[in-house]
Amino acid sequence: MRGLFSLVFSLTLVSGLTAQGYSSVHFEYRQLADGVFAAIHKTGGYGICNAGIVSLGKETLVFDCCLSPEAARDLKKAAEELTGNQVKYVVNSHYHNDHVRGNQVFTGARIIATTRTRALMEKLSAAEVEDEKLSVDERLADAAFKIANEEDTTRMAEHQLWLGYYQSMKSSHAEYKLTLPDYLVDDSLSLKGKKRSVQLISKGGGHSESDMIMWLPAEKILFAGDLVFIGFHPWFGEADIPGWLSYLQYMKRLGPAVVVPGHGDTGKSADIDEMSGYLTSVETILAEMVRNKIPVNRIGAIHVPEKYNSLYFRNFFTPGLTLQYQKKIRK
């Protein structure tokens, strides 16, 4: 279940300055500042999550590195050609498979994550891959069937995203090898280069048990990982929602001019407020469920708040709510 629901995918919504000369089936490469790029996942591509490319001057940093090694090779090639330097650093924002499986492609780079992220990768990755192998063909067939029979354009886009996810998953199994972070950060780390400095910051858990963001203070660009989703329901089933809300408040105080989410199109500071509003709505619903002692088998009857009806992947709402509710009633 973790592999199925821990990911949300982004539609490519073209905005900003596209990196000239780069065409990829996996990403839309978008320039945010001189030497700073967002790699926005394309529908049907194998990247699945968004990624970041930052030139420090003589070294290049990649923030998050895709589900499949194939997409990671695309990302590495683009990073080195766009910046003119080899990738020296790779940052894993958290342990979910779409953010870490490309690690193996970045031979010679220092891979940075929190201690807890590394521990979760080491503990869960092998079992997750074996579970995927058992179910991926059935999931591929189901997605293909839905595409062949869908008439609604919005739902068609969702089916295509799922198909790309399962194709990427199956592709990764043929060559995937667990590659763990080798430099651990549990608070913050400043990486200073000739051209710019970046700050890697962890405030603990939120979306996952341990999340890391990247902040470019001079450009006011924030790479938020899966702490921010734009245009999509977030996966919140395993989340620490109060911790997530606190993390978002911290990110808001930074005053970002550009926010790169883990999934969705690039946004602005107001999108952090939207994320906070979504999670606050979930907390309100959960509190009422606890007060009314709602049976678990009745959760499916709880509707998505009207404000969020237009977001993609409404199917994340009920299982996320169920897991959060079960945690609360066990306390």
N, C-alpha and C positions, 0 to 999 in steps of 0.2 A: 504493500500500500504506500510505503514511504516513497518508492520510486515513481509511482503513478501520480501522486498528488503533491510532491514537493517541488514541482516545476510549473511555471507559467511561461508562456511564450509570447513573443511580441510580433505584431504586424509591422511591416515596414511603412512608416509614414514619412515621406521624404520632406525634410525641412533642413534649414541650415546649409552650410557649404559642403557639398560632396567632394571627397578627395579625388581630384582629377586623375584620370588614367587608371583607376582601380575598379575592376568589375569582379564581383564574386557572387557565387550562388548562395553563399552562407551569410554574408554581411553587407550592409550598406556602410561604407567607411565615410565618416562625417567629420570635417575639421571644425574644432571648437575654438582653437587659438593656434598661434604659431607653434607647431610641434606637439599639439594635443589633439587627439582624435577619439571619437566614439565609434565603436564597431557595433552597429545596430542589427540585431538578428533579422534575417529575411525569412518570410514564410516558406516552408519547405526546405530551408537550409539546415545544416547540421551543427550550427553554433549553439543554438537553443537560447543561451543567455546572451545579454549584451556584454561587451568587453571595452576596455580602455587602453589606449596607446599613448604614452607620454615620453617625450624626449627630455632627458635631464641635461643634455649637452653632449657629452661623449658616450653616454649610456642611455639605453631605452628600457622602459618599464611597461609591462603588460598587466592590466588589472582584470582578473578572471580569464579563463582560457578554454571554454567550450566543453561540450559533451563528448564530441568525437575527435580523435587524433587528426582525422582528415581536415576538419574545420580549423583545428589548432595550427596545422601546417600553413593553411591560408593566412591565419591571423599572424603567425610569426613572420612569414614572408612580407606581408603588408607592413608590419611594424618596422622591420629593418629597412625596407625600401622607402617608406614614408619619412623615416627619421634619419636614415643614413648611418645608423649605428646598430650593433648587435644588441639583442635583448639580454640585459644583465639581471633584471629582476622580474619575477612573476609573483603576483599577489593573489592568494585564494581568499575571497571575501568570507566564505563559509564552506561547509563540507559537502553541500549538495552536488550531485554528480555532474550537472551541467556547468558547474563553476570550476571543477578540478580535474576532470579526466584528461584534459589536454596537457597536463603537467609534463608528461613523458616526452613531448615534442621539444621542449625547451632545454635541450641538453646544454649543460654548462651554466645555466642561469641559477641564481639563488632564488628559491621558492619560499615565499614569506606567508605565514599564517599565524593564528593564535595556537597556543598549546592545546586547547580543547578541540579546535578544528582538526588538527593533526590526529588527536586521539580518536575522534569520531570516524575519520577516514580509515584509520588503521583497524578499528573495531568493526565497521559496518560494510565496507566496500566489497569484500569478497562475497558475503552472503547476498548483497544487493545484486551483484552481477549474476550469480547463480539463479536467483529468483527471476531476474529479467529473461534469462535464457529459456526458462520454462514457459514464459507467457508471451514473449514478444511476437511470435508468429500469429498467434490468435489475435493479438491487439492490432497488428498490421492488417489482417484480414477484416477485422471489424471496422477500422478506419476507412479502408478502401470501399467496403460495402456502403458506408454512410455517404461517402463522396459520390458514389454512383447513383444514389437515390435521394440526394438532398436537393431541394429547390430554393431554400432560403439562403441568400448570399452571405449573411453574417455567419450562420451556422456552417456553411460550406468552408469559409475561411478557418473556422475553428477545427473542422475535420482535417483540413490540409495541414494545419500546424501540428495536430496530433500525429498525422501520418509521417511528417518530417521528423518528429521526436522519435517515433518507433524505428524508423529507418536509420536514424543516427545512432540509436541505442544498439541495434543489431550490427551496424557497421563497426561500432567501437569494440564489440566483443572479440572480433577477429585478431586485434592487435593490442588491446588494452593491457597495460601493466600498471599496478599501483605505484605511483611516484609521490612520495610524501614530502611535505614541506621540510626544509632543512634549516630555516631561520625562524625562530618563534618570538612573537611579540604579544604581550598580554596587556599592554596599556597603549603606548604610542611609540612611533619611530619616525624620525625625520630623515629623509634621504636628500642629500644636497648635491646638486650637480653644477656644472659650469653655467648652464642655462637657467635652471630653476630648481626649486625645492618642492617636495611633496611631503605631506604628512599622512601617515597611516595611523588610524585611530580605532581602538576597540573599547567599547563601553560595556562589554559583556554580551549577553544574549538579547534576542528580540524576535526576529523572524526564525532563527535557529538558536541552538544553545550558545553560539558564539559567532558574532558578526564583526566584520571590519570594514571601515569606509576609507576612502582616499580623498584628501582635501588639497586643492591647489590654491593656497591663500592669495597669491598675486593675481591670479586670473579669476578667483572666486568660482571655481568649478568643483563640483562635488560628484564623485563616483560613489553611489549609495548602495551598490549591491542590491540584495533583495529586501532591504529595509524600505525601499520605495518601489511600488508598482504604479505605472501610469496607464490608465485605460483598461485595466484588468483587475479582476478579483485577485487578491493576494492569497497564497497558501498560508493559513495561520493555524493549521491543526496542531503543530508541535510548538507553537510560539509561546513566549512569555509576553503576553500582551501589555501588561503594565511596563515591563522593561522596554518593550518596543516603543511605546508612547514616549517614555523618557528619552530614549535615543533620538527620536524624531524631534523632540524639543531642543535637544543639544544641536542637532543638525540645522534646525531653523535659526538658532542663534548665530551660527556661522555666517549667515547672510549670503547664501550662494546665489549667483546670477544664473548659473546653469546647473541643472541636476540631471545626471545620467542614471536612470533606474536600472535595476537588474533585468527588468522586462518592461517593454513599452517604449514609446518614443521619448526623446529628450524633453525635459521640462524646466520649470523654474521653481523658486522658493514656494510659490503657492501650491505646488503639487505635494509638498511635504504636509501642508495643512489638510489637503484632501486625503492623504494617507492616514493622518491622525483622526480625521472625522470618520473614516470608514471603521477604524479599529475601535473608536469610542462607541459607535453604533453597535458593533459586535458585543462589546462589554455590557452595554445597556440591555441587549437582548438576552445575554447569558444571565444577568442578574435577575431578570424577570422569570426566566425559565427555572432558576433555582427557587425563587419565591413560590412559584406555582407548582413545583415538583413535577415538571413535565416528564412523562415516561420517555425513555430513549427512543422507543419505536414510534413516537409521535413527532420527532424532530423534523422529519421530512415535510411536515405540513406547515412549518414556519417559513414564511416568504422572505425573499431578499428585500431589504428596504427599497422603496420605490426609487429613491435617488440613485441607486446603484444598478437598476435594472438594465441599463444600456452597456454595462461593462462586459467585456468578454469573459468567458469561462465561469458562468454562474454555477456550473457543476462543482466548483470548489467549495461553495458556500456550505452546503449541508454536511459533508464529511468533516470540514474544518470545525463547524459548530458542534458536531457530535463529539469529536475528540476533546475540545475545550470543555464541554459540559461534563463529560465523563471525568475529567480531571477535577472539576470543581465539586462534584458530588461525592468523590472518593475522599475528599479532605475531611 
